[in-house]
Amino acid sequence: MATPVQVVLRAHYPTKRVLLASCRTAGGGLSLFVPTTSDVPAGTAVRLQVSFGDAKDQFELEGMVTWRRVQARGLGLEPGLGVEFAPPEKYRAAQMLAFCAGRPLAAGTATERRIPAKLPCWVRVGPHRIAGFIRDLSSTGAFVSSPGFARLSQGTELFIQLSTGWLGFGVRQLKARVVWSGQKNGRFGFGARFIEDSTRTKPVLRRYLATKPQR
């Protein structure tokens, strides 16, 4: 059962660039510093209403307070809260970051341009092997969908294996880590980042990234 939203916070940033500077990513997690003097303890579920001084767009996100900084006299540190986003809310937060960076919302946290695709694959998680489809792909990661996927935890390591011959002679699978899970473009699945050396993954994927996107 989802944790009920307990507190509504208005988070206003002078510019979109300030919000980008207020975000942190570590170990696959995504968090945001929210400037506020509100006395909200760590562990509280919150709903953020995010607005900007240089744009009319607004975003509403749910997260969890992980730490709190009170007013520190003489140190010049702004009081506020650290709010972490869990899947699938992390994807919505990533869309907000894409907006602030001036990139298409579909880019999310992708570090390189994603190519729409419909490539059959197998996903191996421990002893389990599940069929699915890669729905978008870059040289650093992919979004994989399948009705057979249970919700995968952020940070889960797995192997993505494509149909015979897809990866070329002698190469069968690529190791990846789950960044988020949830729905994207109406399909349930997970976003993963390849964690092997790029000198191996990029040559393998180049031919597929250069082809016309599959629908």
Backbone as JSON Lines, residues from 0, in Angstrom:
{"i":0,"aa":"M","n":[0.85,-1.19,0.0],"ca":[0.0,0.0,0.0],"c":[0.88,1.24,0.0]}
{"i":1,"aa":"A","n":[0.55,2.21,-0.84],"ca":[1.34,3.42,-0.94],"c":[1.24,4.25,0.34]}
{"i":2,"aa":"T","n":[2.34,4.91,0.68],"ca":[2.35,5.78,1.85],"c":[1.48,7.0,1.58]}
{"i":3,"aa":"P","n":[0.53,7.34,2.44],"ca":[-0.33,8.49,2.18],"c":[0.45,9.79,2.22]}
{"i":4,"aa":"V","n":[0.05,10.73,1.36],"ca":[0.68,12.04,1.36],"c":[0.26,12.77,2.62]}
{"i":5,"aa":"Q","n":[1.2,13.25,3.38],"ca":[0.9,13.88,4.66],"c":[1.03,15.4,4.63]}
{"i":6,"aa":"V","n":[1.97,15.92,3.84],"ca":[2.24,17.35,3.85],"c":[2.35,17.87,2.42]}
{"i":7,"aa":"V","n":[1.73,19.02,2.16],"ca":[1.85,19.69,0.87],"c":[2.84,20.85,1.03]}
{"i":8,"aa":"L","n":[3.85,20.9,0.18],"ca":[4.86,21.95,0.24],"c":[4.93,22.68,-1.09]}
{"i":9,"aa":"R","n":[4.99,24.0,-1.04],"ca":[5.23,24.8,-2.24],"c":[6.72,25.03,-2.38]}
{"i":10,"aa":"A","n":[7.27,24.63,-3.5],"ca":[8.7,24.77,-3.75],"c":[8.9,25.72,-4.92]}
{"i":11,"aa":"H","n":[9.35,26.94,-4.64],"ca":[9.54,27.94,-5.7],"c":[11.04,28.17,-5.93]}
{"i":12,"aa":"Y","n":[11.43,28.16,-7.21],"ca":[12.82,28.38,-7.59],"c":[12.91,29.61,-8.48]}
{"i":13,"aa":"P","n":[13.86,30.51,-8.24],"ca":[13.97,31.74,-9.04],"c":[14.1,31.46,-10.53]}
{"i":14,"aa":"T","n":[14.85,30.41,-10.88],"ca":[15.03,30.03,-12.27],"c":[15.07,28.51,-12.38]}
{"i":15,"aa":"K","n":[14.9,28.01,-13.58],"ca":[14.99,26.57,-13.83],"c":[16.41,26.07,-13.55]}
{"i":16,"aa":"R","n":[17.39,26.91,-13.83],"ca":[18.78,26.53,-13.58],"c":[19.04,26.29,-12.08]}
{"i":17,"aa":"V","n":[18.4,27.08,-11.23],"ca":[18.56,26.9,-9.79],"c":[18.03,25.53,-9.37]}
{"i":18,"aa":"L","n":[16.88,25.12,-9.95],"ca":[16.36,23.79,-9.61],"c":[17.34,22.7,-10.04]}
{"i":19,"aa":"L","n":[17.92,22.83,-11.24],"ca":[18.88,21.83,-11.7],"c":[20.05,21.72,-10.73]}
{"i":20,"aa":"A","n":[20.5,22.86,-10.22],"ca":[21.61,22.86,-9.27],"c":[21.2,22.29,-7.92]}
{"i":21,"aa":"S","n":[19.89,22.21,-7.65],"ca":[19.39,21.71,-6.37],"c":[19.14,20.22,-6.38]}
{"i":22,"aa":"C","n":[19.32,19.55,-7.54],"ca":[19.09,18.12,-7.66],"c":[20.39,17.34,-7.44]}
{"i":23,"aa":"R","n":[20.24,16.16,-6.91],"ca":[21.38,15.27,-6.69],"c":[21.02,13.86,-7.15]}
{"i":24,"aa":"T","n":[21.99,13.21,-7.79],"ca":[21.82,11.8,-8.15],"c":[22.98,11.02,-7.54]}
{"i":25,"aa":"A","n":[22.67,9.92,-6.9],"ca":[23.69,9.08,-6.28],"c":[23.16,7.67,-6.13]}
{"i":26,"aa":"G","n":[23.94,6.71,-6.59],"ca":[23.54,5.32,-6.46],"c":[22.23,4.99,-7.12]}
{"i":27,"aa":"G","n":[21.9,5.69,-8.21],"ca":[20.63,5.46,-8.9],"c":[19.47,6.24,-8.3]}
{"i":28,"aa":"G","n":[19.7,6.95,-7.19],"ca":[18.64,7.73,-6.56],"c":[18.58,9.15,-7.12]}
{"i":29,"aa":"L","n":[17.44,9.8,-6.93],"ca":[17.25,11.17,-7.38],"c":[16.57,11.95,-6.27]}
{"i":30,"aa":"S","n":[17.19,13.05,-5.84],"ca":[16.63,13.85,-4.76],"c":[16.72,15.33,-5.11]}
{"i":31,"aa":"L","n":[15.94,16.13,-4.38],"ca":[15.85,17.56,-4.65],"c":[15.91,18.33,-3.33]}
{"i":32,"aa":"F","n":[16.71,19.4,-3.29],"ca":[16.73,20.28,-2.13],"c":[15.59,21.28,-2.27]}
{"i":33,"aa":"V","n":[14.73,21.32,-1.28],"ca":[13.56,22.21,-1.28],"c":[13.78,23.3,-0.24]}
{"i":34,"aa":"P","n":[13.98,24.55,-0.67],"ca":[14.16,25.63,0.3],"c":[12.87,25.93,1.05]}
{"i":35,"aa":"T","n":[12.89,25.79,2.36],"ca":[11.71,26.04,3.18],"c":[12.1,26.12,4.65]}
{"i":36,"aa":"T","n":[11.32,26.85,5.41],"ca":[11.51,26.89,6.86],"c":[10.51,25.98,7.58]}
{"i":37,"aa":"S","n":[9.71,25.26,6.8],"ca":[8.7,24.36,7.39],"c":[9.37,23.28,8.23]}
{"i":38,"aa":"D","n":[8.8,23.0,9.37],"ca":[9.34,22.01,10.3],"c":[8.76,20.64,9.95]}
{"i":39,"aa":"V","n":[9.36,20.0,8.93],"ca":[8.89,18.7,8.47],"c":[9.99,17.68,8.76]}
{"i":40,"aa":"P","n":[9.73,16.69,9.6],"ca":[10.78,15.71,9.97],"c":[11.09,14.72,8.86]}
{"i":41,"aa":"A","n":[12.27,14.15,8.92],"ca":[12.67,13.09,7.99],"c":[11.69,11.92,8.09]}
{"i":42,"aa":"G","n":[11.4,11.3,6.97],"ca":[10.47,10.18,6.93],"c":[9.06,10.58,6.59]}
{"i":43,"aa":"T","n":[8.82,11.9,6.44],"ca":[7.48,12.37,6.11],"c":[7.24,12.32,4.6]}
{"i":44,"aa":"A","n":[6.08,11.8,4.2],"ca":[5.7,11.81,2.79],"c":[5.17,13.2,2.45]}
{"i":45,"aa":"V","n":[5.6,13.74,1.31],"ca":[5.21,15.1,0.93],"c":[4.76,15.14,-0.52]}
{"i":46,"aa":"R","n":[3.93,16.13,-0.81],"ca":[3.56,16.45,-2.18],"c":[4.13,17.83,-2.48]}
{"i":47,"aa":"L","n":[5.01,17.9,-3.47],"ca":[5.65,19.15,-3.84],"c":[4.9,19.82,-4.98]}
{"i":48,"aa":"Q","n":[4.65,21.1,-4.82],"ca":[4.09,21.92,-5.89],"c":[5.2,22.86,-6.34]}
{"i":49,"aa":"V","n":[5.83,22.51,-7.46],"ca":[7.05,23.19,-7.92],"c":[6.71,24.28,-8.94]}
{"i":50,"aa":"S","n":[7.25,25.48,-8.72],"ca":[7.05,26.59,-9.65],"c":[8.38,27.3,-9.86]}
{"i":51,"aa":"F","n":[8.42,28.17,-10.89],"ca":[9.66,28.85,-11.28],"c":[9.41,30.34,-11.48]}
{"i":52,"aa":"G","n":[10.48,31.11,-11.27],"ca":[10.38,32.54,-11.49],"c":[10.54,32.93,-12.95]}
{"i":53,"aa":"D","n":[11.08,32.01,-13.77],"ca":[11.31,32.32,-15.18],"c":[10.47,31.45,-16.12]}
{"i":54,"aa":"A","n":[9.42,30.82,-15.61],"ca":[8.54,30.0,-16.46],"c":[7.18,29.87,-15.78]}
{"i":55,"aa":"K","n":[6.12,29.74,-16.58],"ca":[4.77,29.59,-16.04],"c":[4.44,28.14,-15.72]}
{"i":56,"aa":"D","n":[5.22,27.2,-16.26],"ca":[4.96,25.78,-16.04],"c":[5.12,25.42,-14.57]}
{"i":57,"aa":"Q","n":[4.32,24.47,-14.13],"ca":[4.4,23.97,-12.77],"c":[4.38,22.45,-12.77]}
{"i":58,"aa":"F","n":[4.99,21.86,-11.76],"ca":[5.03,20.4,-11.63],"c":[4.57,20.02,-10.22]}
{"i":59,"aa":"E","n":[3.94,18.87,-10.12],"ca":[3.5,18.35,-8.82],"c":[4.04,16.93,-8.67]}
{"i":60,"aa":"L","n":[4.8,16.71,-7.61],"ca":[5.48,15.44,-7.4],"c":[5.31,14.97,-5.97]}
{"i":61,"aa":"E","n":[5.39,13.66,-5.77],"ca":[5.35,13.09,-4.42],"c":[6.71,12.5,-4.09]}
{"i":62,"aa":"G","n":[7.14,12.7,-2.86],"ca":[8.42,12.17,-2.43],"c":[8.46,11.97,-0.93]}
{"i":63,"aa":"M","n":[9.65,11.68,-0.44],"ca":[9.86,11.42,0.99],"c":[10.99,12.29,1.5]}
{"i":64,"aa":"V","n":[10.77,12.96,2.61],"ca":[11.82,13.78,3.22],"c":[12.89,12.85,3.81]}
{"i":65,"aa":"T","n":[14.14,13.05,3.41],"ca":[15.23,12.2,3.89],"c":[16.15,12.94,4.86]}
{"i":66,"aa":"W","n":[16.17,14.28,4.79],"ca":[16.97,15.05,5.74],"c":[16.44,16.49,5.81]}
{"i":67,"aa":"R","n":[16.83,17.18,6.86],"ca":[16.35,18.54,7.09],"c":[17.51,19.43,7.53]}
{"i":68,"aa":"R","n":[17.55,20.64,6.99],"ca":[18.59,21.6,7.4],"c":[17.91,22.84,7.97]}
{"i":69,"aa":"V","n":[18.17,23.12,9.22],"ca":[17.57,24.29,9.86],"c":[18.44,25.5,9.59]}
{"i":70,"aa":"Q","n":[17.93,26.67,9.93],"ca":[18.68,27.91,9.74],"c":[19.99,27.86,10.54]}
{"i":71,"aa":"A","n":[21.09,28.06,9.82],"ca":[22.4,28.04,10.47],"c":[23.0,29.44,10.45]}
{"i":72,"aa":"R","n":[22.96,30.1,11.59],"ca":[23.44,31.48,11.65],"c":[24.95,31.55,11.39]}
{"i":73,"aa":"G","n":[25.32,32.52,10.56],"ca":[26.72,32.75,10.29],"c":[27.32,31.86,9.22]}
{"i":74,"aa":"L","n":[26.61,30.8,8.82],"ca":[27.16,29.88,7.82],"c":[26.64,30.17,6.42]}
{"i":75,"aa":"G","n":[25.59,30.97,6.32],"ca":[25.05,31.31,5.02],"c":[24.35,30.16,4.32]}
{"i":76,"aa":"L","n":[23.93,29.15,5.06],"ca":[23.26,28.0,4.47],"c":[21.75,28.19,4.52]}
{"i":77,"aa":"E","n":[21.12,28.0,3.39],"ca":[19.67,28.17,3.31],"c":[18.96,27.0,3.96]}
{"i":78,"aa":"P","n":[17.96,27.27,4.81],"ca":[17.22,26.16,5.43],"c":[16.36,25.45,4.39]}
{"i":79,"aa":"G","n":[16.16,24.17,4.59],"ca":[15.33,23.43,3.65],"c":[15.31,21.95,3.93]}
{"i":80,"aa":"L","n":[14.76,21.2,2.98],"ca":[14.57,19.76,3.11],"c":[15.17,19.04,1.92]}
{"i":81,"aa":"G","n":[15.64,17.83,2.15],"ca":[16.03,16.94,1.07],"c":[14.9,15.97,0.81]}
{"i":82,"aa":"V","n":[14.36,15.97,-0.42],"ca":[13.24,15.1,-0.77],"c":[13.69,14.11,-1.83]}
{"i":83,"aa":"E","n":[13.5,12.83,-1.56],"ca":[13.9,11.79,-2.52],"c":[12.67,11.23,-3.22]}
{"i":84,"aa":"F","n":[12.85,10.93,-4.51],"ca":[11.75,10.41,-5.33],"c":[11.96,8.92,-5.59]}
{"i":85,"aa":"A","n":[10.9,8.15,-5.4],"ca":[10.94,6.72,-5.67],"c":[10.15,6.43,-6.93]}
{"i":86,"aa":"P","n":[10.47,5.32,-7.66],"ca":[9.69,4.97,-8.84],"c":[8.24,4.76,-8.46]}
{"i":87,"aa":"P","n":[7.25,5.11,-9.36],"ca":[7.46,5.72,-10.66],"c":[7.58,7.24,-10.61]}
{"i":88,"aa":"E","n":[7.54,7.82,-9.42],"ca":[7.61,9.28,-9.31],"c":[8.95,9.81,-9.81]}
{"i":89,"aa":"K","n":[9.97,8.97,-9.75],"ca":[11.29,9.4,-10.23],"c":[11.26,9.77,-11.71]}
{"i":90,"aa":"Y","n":[10.45,9.05,-12.49],"ca":[10.36,9.36,-13.92],"c":[9.73,10.74,-14.12]}
{"i":91,"aa":"R","n":[8.71,11.07,-13.32],"ca":[8.09,12.39,-13.42],"c":[9.08,13.48,-13.02]}
{"i":92,"aa":"A","n":[9.89,13.19,-12.0],"ca":[10.91,14.15,-11.6],"c":[11.95,14.32,-12.71]}
{"i":93,"aa":"A","n":[12.28,13.23,-13.38],"ca":[13.24,13.31,-14.47],"c":[12.68,14.14,-15.63]}
{"i":94,"aa":"Q","n":[11.38,14.05,-15.87],"ca":[10.76,14.89,-16.89],"c":[10.87,16.37,-16.52]}
{"i":95,"aa":"M","n":[10.71,16.67,-15.23],"ca":[10.86,18.05,-14.78],"c":[12.28,18.54,-15.03]}
{"i":96,"aa":"L","n":[13.27,17.7,-14.78],"ca":[14.66,18.07,-15.02],"c":[14.92,18.29,-16.5]}
{"i":97,"aa":"A","n":[14.31,17.45,-17.34],"ca":[14.46,17.62,-18.78],"c":[13.89,18.96,-19.21]}
{"i":98,"aa":"F","n":[12.73,19.33,-18.66],"ca":[12.12,20.63,-18.96],"c":[13.06,21.76,-18.55]}
{"i":99,"aa":"C","n":[13.64,21.67,-17.36],"ca":[14.53,22.73,-16.87],"c":[15.8,22.83,-17.7]}
{"i":100,"aa":"A","n":[16.22,21.71,-18.27],"ca":[17.44,21.7,-19.09],"c":[17.16,22.04,-20.55]}
{"i":101,"aa":"G","n":[15.88,22.25,-20.88],"ca":[15.54,22.59,-22.25],"c":[15.57,21.41,-23.19]}
{"i":102,"aa":"R","n":[15.39,20.19,-22.64],"ca":[15.36,18.99,-23.47],"c":[13.93,18.46,-23.55]}
{"i":103,"aa":"P","n":[13.64,17.6,-24.56],"ca":[12.3,17.0,-24.63],"c":[11.98,16.26,-23.34]}
{"i":104,"aa":"L","n":[10.72,16.31,-22.88],"ca":[10.34,15.65,-21.64],"c":[10.61,14.16,-21.68]}
{"i":105,"aa":"A","n":[10.51,13.56,-22.86],"ca":[10.74,12.12,-22.97],"c":[12.18,11.74,-22.69]}
{"i":106,"aa":"A","n":[13.08,12.72,-22.7],"ca":[14.49,12.42,-22.47],"c":[14.73,11.97,-21.04]}
{"i":107,"aa":"G","n":[13.94,12.51,-20.08],"ca":[14.1,12.1,-18.69],"c":[15.54,12.25,-18.23]}
{"i":108,"aa":"T","n":[16.07,11.19,-17.6],"ca":[17.45,11.23,-17.1],"c":[18.44,10.66,-18.11]}
{"i":109,"aa":"A","n":[17.99,10.35,-19.3],"ca":[18.89,9.77,-20.29],"c":[20.05,10.72,-20.57]}
{"i":110,"aa":"T","n":[21.27,10.19,-20.55],"ca":[22.44,11.02,-20.81],"c":[22.71,11.17,-22.29]}
{"i":111,"aa":"E","n":[22.1,10.33,-23.12],"ca":[22.24,10.43,-24.57],"c":[20.86,10.27,-25.21]}
{"i":112,"aa":"R","n":[20.76,10.72,-26.47],"ca":[19.48,10.68,-27.17],"c":[18.95,9.26,-27.28]}
{"i":113,"aa":"R","n":[17.68,9.08,-26.93],"ca":[17.04,7.77,-27.02],"c":[16.37,7.6,-28.38]}
{"i":114,"aa":"I","n":[16.48,6.4,-28.94],"ca":[15.88,6.06,-30.22],"c":[14.67,5.16,-29.96]}
{"i":115,"aa":"P","n":[13.45,5.56,-30.43],"ca":[12.29,4.67,-30.28],"c":[12.56,3.33,-30.97]}
{"i":116,"aa":"A","n":[12.1,2.25,-30.38],"ca":[12.37,0.92,-30.93],"c":[11.28,-0.06,-30.53]}
{"i":117,"aa":"K","n":[11.33,-1.23,-31.13],"ca":[10.48,-2.35,-30.72],"c":[11.3,-3.61,-30.96]}
{"i":118,"aa":"L","n":[12.23,-3.85,-30.05],"ca":[13.19,-4.93,-30.21],"c":[12.92,-6.02,-29.18]}
{"i":119,"aa":"P","n":[12.65,-7.24,-29.63],"ca":[12.41,-8.34,-28.68],"c":[13.66,-8.64,-27.87]}
{"i":120,"aa":"C","n":[13.47,-8.97,-26.61],"ca":[14.62,-9.28,-25.76],"c":[14.2,-10.21,-24.63]}
{"i":121,"aa":"W","n":[15.2,-10.7,-23.92],"ca":[15.0,-11.45,-22.69],"c":[15.67,-10.68,-21.58]}
{"i":122,"aa":"V","n":[15.07,-10.67,-20.4],"ca":[15.67,-10.04,-19.24],"c":[15.92,-11.12,-18.2]}
{"i":123,"aa":"R","n":[17.16,-11.23,-17.76],"ca":[17.51,-12.24,-16.77],"c":[17.82,-11.56,-15.45]}
{"i":124,"aa":"V","n":[17.01,-11.87,-14.43],"ca":[17.19,-11.35,-13.08],"c":[17.39,-12.55,-12.17]}
{"i":125,"aa":"G","n":[18.61,-12.8,-11.74],"ca":[18.88,-14.0,-10.95],"c":[18.54,-15.23,-11.77]}
{"i":126,"aa":"P","n":[17.73,-16.15,-11.21],"ca":[17.37,-17.36,-11.95],"c":[16.2,-17.16,-12.91]}
{"i":127,"aa":"H","n":[15.59,-15.98,-12.9],"ca":[14.39,-15.73,-13.69],"c":[14.74,-15.14,-15.05]}
{"i":128,"aa":"R","n":[13.98,-15.54,-16.06],"ca":[14.2,-15.07,-17.43],"c":[12.83,-14.71,-18.01]}
{"i":129,"aa":"I","n":[12.65,-13.42,-18.37],"ca":[11.34,-12.93,-18.79],"c":[11.47,-12.27,-20.16]}
{"i":130,"aa":"A","n":[10.51,-12.56,-21.05],"ca":[10.51,-11.96,-22.38],"c":[9.96,-10.54,-22.32]}
{"i":131,"aa":"G","n":[10.5,-9.67,-23.16],"ca":[10.03,-8.29,-23.2],"c":[10.42,-7.61,-24.49]}
{"i":132,"aa":"F","n":[10.26,-6.3,-24.54],"ca":[10.63,-5.5,-25.7],"c":[11.4,-4.26,-25.24]}
{"i":133,"aa":"I","n":[12.48,-3.95,-25.94],"ca":[13.13,-2.66,-25.74],"c":[12.34,-1.64,-26.53]}
{"i":134,"aa":"R","n":[11.81,-0.62,-25.83],"ca":[10.96,0.39,-26.46],"c":[11.71,1.66,-26.82]}
{"i":135,"aa":"D","n":[12.82,1.93,-26.14],"ca":[13.73,2.97,-26.6],"c":[15.13,2.61,-26.12]}
{"i":136,"aa":"L","n":[16.13,3.16,-26.85],"ca":[17.49,2.68,-26.67],"c":[18.48,3.81,-26.92]}
{"i":137,"aa":"S","n":[19.53,3.84,-26.11],"ca":[20.68,4.71,-26.39],"c":[21.93,3.88,-26.11]}
{"i":138,"aa":"S","n":[23.08,4.46,-26.31],"ca":[24.31,3.72,-26.07],"c":[24.61,3.56,-24.58]}
{"i":139,"aa":"T","n":[23.8,4.23,-23.74],"ca":[24.03,4.14,-22.29],"c":[22.9,3.46,-21.53]}
{"i":140,"aa":"G","n":[21.74,3.25,-22.18],"ca":[20.64,2.65,-21.45],"c":[19.46,2.33,-22.33]}
{"i":141,"aa":"A","n":[18.37,1.84,-21.71],"ca":[17.19,1.43,-22.47],"c":[15.97,1.43,-21.57]}
{"i":142,"aa":"F","n":[14.79,1.53,-22.21],"ca":[13.53,1.3,-21.51],"c":[12.98,-0.02,-22.02]}
{"i":143,"aa":"V","n":[12.7,-0.94,-21.1],"ca":[12.26,-2.29,-21.45],"c":[10.87,-2.5,-20.88]}
{"i":144,"aa":"S","n":[9.94,-2.98,-21.73],"ca":[8.57,-3.2,-21.27],"c":[8.16,-4.65,-21.45]}
{"i":145,"aa":"S","n":[7.27,-5.1,-20.57],"ca":[6.69,-6.43,-20.66],"c":[5.6,-6.57,-19.61]}
{"i":146,"aa":"P","n":[4.44,-7.15,-19.98],"ca":[3.39,-7.38,-18.97],"c":[3.83,-8.41,-17.94]}
{"i":147,"aa":"G","n":[4.91,-9.14,-18.21],"ca":[5.37,-10.16,-17.27],"c":[6.29,-9.64,-16.19]}
{"i":148,"aa":"F","n":[6.66,-8.35,-16.24],"ca":[7.57,-7.82,-15.24],"c":[6.85,-7.49,-13.94]}
{"i":149,"aa":"A","n":[7.37,-7.97,-12.84],"ca":[6.95,-7.47,-11.53],"c":[7.69,-6.14,-11.35]}
{"i":150,"aa":"R","n":[7.28,-5.35,-10.4],"ca":[7.96,-4.08,-10.18],"c":[9.37,-4.36,-9.66]}
{"i":151,"aa":"L","n":[10.34,-3.9,-10.42],"ca":[11.74,-4.12,-10.07],"c":[12.24,-2.98,-9.19]}
{"i":152,"aa":"S","n":[13.0,-3.32,-8.18],"ca":[13.51,-2.3,-7.27],"c":[14.63,-1.51,-7.92]}
{"i":153,"aa":"Q","n":[14.69,-0.24,-7.61],"ca":[15.77,0.62,-8.08],"c":[17.1,0.04,-7.61]}
{"i":154,"aa":"G","n":[18.06,-0.03,-8.53],"ca":[19.38,-0.57,-8.2],"c":[19.55,-2.04,-8.53]}
{"i":155,"aa":"T","n":[18.45,-2.73,-8.92],"ca":[18.54,-4.15,-9.28],"c":[19.46,-4.33,-10.48]}
{"i":156,"aa":"E","n":[20.4,-5.25,-10.39],"ca":[21.27,-5.55,-11.51],"c":[20.73,-6.76,-12.27]}
{"i":157,"aa":"L","n":[20.8,-6.68,-13.59],"ca":[20.23,-7.72,-14.43],"c":[20.98,-7.77,-15.76]}
{"i":158,"aa":"F","n":[20.58,-8.72,-16.6],"ca":[21.17,-8.85,-17.93],"c":[20.07,-8.72,-18.98]}
{"i":159,"aa":"I","n":[20.33,-7.92,-19.99],"ca":[19.4,-7.78,-21.12],"c":[19.99,-8.54,-22.29]}
{"i":160,"aa":"Q","n":[19.25,-9.56,-22.71],"ca":[19.71,-10.41,-23.81],"c":[18.74,-10.26,-24.97]}
{"i":161,"aa":"L","n":[19.27,-9.95,-26.13],"ca":[18.4,-9.78,-27.28],"c":[18.35,-11.04,-28.11]}
{"i":162,"aa":"S","n":[17.4,-11.07,-29.05],"ca":[17.19,-12.26,-29.86],"c":[18.48,-12.68,-30.53]}
{"i":163,"aa":"T","n":[18.58,-13.96,-30.84],"ca":[19.79,-14.53,-31.42],"c":[20.26,-13.7,-32.6]}
{"i":164,"aa":"G","n":[21.51,-13.35,-32.56],"ca":[22.09,-12.6,-33.67],"c":[22.02,-11.1,-33.52]}
{"i":165,"aa":"W","n":[21.18,-10.61,-32.6],"ca":[21.0,-9.16,-32.48],"c":[22.27,-8.47,-32.03]}
{"i":166,"aa":"L","n":[23.0,-9.1,-31.1],"ca":[24.22,-8.48,-30.59],"c":[25.48,-8.89,-31.34]}
{"i":167,"aa":"G","n":[25.32,-9.71,-32.34],"ca":[26.48,-10.1,-33.13],"c":[27.18,-11.34,-32.57]}
{"i":168,"aa":"F","n":[28.16,-11.79,-33.34],"ca":[28.86,-13.03,-33.0],"c":[29.59,-12.91,-31.66]}
{"i":169,"aa":"G","n":[29.4,-13.89,-30.79],"ca":[30.13,-13.97,-29.55],"c":[29.6,-13.09,-28.43]}
{"i":170,"aa":"V","n":[28.59,-12.26,-28.69],"ca":[28.04,-11.38,-27.66],"c":[26.57,-11.71,-27.48]}
{"i":171,"aa":"R","n":[26.15,-11.99,-26.26],"ca":[24.78,-12.43,-26.02],"c":[23.98,-11.49,-25.14]}
{"i":172,"aa":"Q","n":[24.63,-10.79,-24.21],"ca":[23.86,-10.01,-23.25],"c":[24.67,-8.83,-22.72]}
{"i":173,"aa":"L","n":[23.95,-7.84,-22.21],"ca":[24.58,-6.66,-21.63],"c":[24.1,-6.5,-20.19]}
{"i":174,"aa":"K","n":[25.03,-6.22,-19.3],"ca":[24.69,-6.03,-17.9],"c":[24.16,-4.62,-17.69]}
{"i":175,"aa":"A","n":[23.09,-4.5,-16.88],"ca":[22.46,-3.2,-16.66],"c":[21.96,-3.09,-15.22]}
{"i":176,"aa":"R","n":[21.65,-1.86,-14.83],"ca":[21.1,-1.6,-13.49],"c":[19.81,-0.81,-13.62]}
{"i":177,"aa":"V","n":[18.77,-1.2,-12.88],"ca":[17.48,-0.52,-12.93],"c":[17.61,0.87,-12.3]}
{"i":178,"aa":"V","n":[17.19,1.9,-13.05],"ca":[17.21,3.27,-12.57],"c":[15.84,3.66,-12.02]}
{"i":179,"aa":"W","n":[14.78,3.18,-12.7],"ca":[13.42,3.45,-12.24],"c":[12.51,2.4,-12.86]}
{"i":180,"aa":"S","n":[11.31,2.25,-12.3],"ca":[10.31,1.36,-12.89],"c":[8.95,2.02,-12.79]}
{"i":181,"aa":"G","n":[8.08,1.68,-13.73],"ca":[6.75,2.29,-13.78],"c":[6.25,2.33,-15.2]}
{"i":182,"aa":"Q","n":[5.41,3.32,-15.51],"ca":[4.84,3.44,-16.85],"c":[5.52,4.53,-17.65]}
{"i":183,"aa":"K","n":[5.69,4.28,-18.91],"ca":[6.22,5.26,-19.85],"c":[5.47,5.09,-21.16]}
{"i":184,"aa":"N","n":[4.86,6.18,-21.62],"ca":[4.07,6.15,-22.85],"c":[3.01,5.05,-22.81]}
{"i":185,"aa":"G","n":[2.42,4.86,-21.64],"ca":[1.33,3.89,-21.51],"c":[1.77,2.45,-21.36]}
{"i":186,"aa":"R","n":[3.08,2.18,-21.27],"ca":[3.56,0.81,-21.14],"c":[4.31,0.65,-19.82]}
{"i":187,"aa":"F","n":[4.08,-0.47,-19.15],"ca":[4.77,-0.73,-17.9],"c":[6.12,-1.37,-18.17]}
{"i":188,"aa":"G","n":[7.12,-0.95,-17.41],"ca":[8.45,-1.53,-17.6],"c":[9.45,-0.87,-16.69]}
{"i":189,"aa":"F","n":[10.71,-0.85,-17.13],"ca":[11.75,-0.23,-16.32],"c":[12.78,0.44,-17.22]}
{"i":190,"aa":"G","n":[13.38,1.49,-16.67],"ca":[14.5,2.15,-17.33],"c":[15.78,1.64,-16.72]}
{"i":191,"aa":"A","n":[16.74,1.27,-17.56],"ca":[18.0,0.7,-17.07],"c":[19.19,1.4,-17.71]}
{"i":192,"aa":"R","n":[20.29,1.41,-16.99],"ca":[21.52,1.98,-17.49],"c":[22.55,0.87,-17.61]}
{"i":193,"aa":"F","n":[23.21,0.8,-18.76],"ca":[24.24,-0.22,-18.96],"c":[25.42,0.1,-18.04]}
{"i":194,"aa":"I","n":[25.96,-0.93,-17.38],"ca":[27.02,-0.7,-16.39],"c":[28.33,-1.38,-16.78]}
{"i":195,"aa":"E","n":[28.39,-1.91,-17.99],"ca":[29.65,-2.46,-18.46],"c":[30.46,-1.37,-19.13]}
{"i":196,"aa":"D","n":[31.7,-1.65,-19.41],"ca":[32.59,-0.7,-20.06],"c":[32.01,-0.28,-21.4]}
{"i":197,"aa":"S","n":[31.96,1.04,-21.64],"ca":[31.37,1.55,-22.88],"c":[32.14,1.11,-24.11]}
{"i":198,"aa":"T","n":[33.42,0.73,-23.95],"ca":[34.18,0.26,-25.1],"c":[33.62,-1.07,-25.62]}
{"i":199,"aa":"R","n":[32.85,-1.75,-24.77],"ca":[32.19,-2.99,-25.21],"c":[30.76,-2.73,-25.7]}
{"i":200,"aa":"T","n":[30.03,-1.92,-24.94],"ca":[28.62,-1.73,-25.28],"c":[28.41,-0.87,-26.53]}
{"i":201,"aa":"K","n":[29.16,0.21,-26.67],"ca":[28.91,1.12,-27.78],"c":[29.13,0.48,-29.15]}
{"i":202,"aa":"P","n":[30.21,-0.26,-29.36],"ca":[30.35,-0.93,-30.67],"c":[29.24,-1.93,-30.95]}
{"i":203,"aa":"V","n":[28.76,-2.59,-29.89],"ca":[27.68,-3.57,-30.06],"c":[26.39,-2.89,-30.48]}
{"i":204,"aa":"L","n":[26.09,-1.72,-29.9],"ca":[24.81,-1.06,-30.12],"c":[24.8,-0.08,-31.29]}
{"i":205,"aa":"R","n":[25.96,0.3,-31.79],"ca":[26.04,1.37,-32.78],"c":[25.17,1.11,-34.01]}
{"i":206,"aa":"R","n":[25.19,-0.1,-34.52],"ca":[24.45,-0.41,-35.75],"c":[22.95,-0.28,-35.55]}
{"i":207,"aa":"Y","n":[22.48,-0.53,-34.34],"ca":[21.04,-0.44,-34.07],"c":[20.6,1.0,-33.82]}
{"i":208,"aa":"L","n":[21.49,1.79,-33.26],"ca":[21.18,3.19,-33.03],"c":[21.2,3.98,-34.33]}
{"i":209,"aa":"A","n":[21.89,3.47,-35.33],"ca":[21.99,4.17,-36.61],"c":[20.87,3.81,-37.56]}
{"i":210,"aa":"T","n":[20.09,2.76,-37.26],"ca":[19.01,2.35,-38.15],"c":[17.76,3.16,-37.9]}
{"i":211,"aa":"K","n":[16.82,3.09,-38.85],"ca":[15.56,3.81,-38.72],"c":[14.78,3.26,-37.54]}
{"i":212,"aa":"P","n":[14.26,4.11,-36.64],"ca":[13.52,3.64,-35.47],"c":[12.37,2.72,-35.86]}
{"i":213,"aa":"Q","n":[12.17,1.66,-35.07],"ca":[11.06,0.73,-35.28],"c":[9.87,1.15,-34.46]}
{"i":214,"aa":"R","n":[8.69,1.07,-34.98],"ca":[7.46,1.46,-34.28],"c":[6.74,0.25,-33.74]}
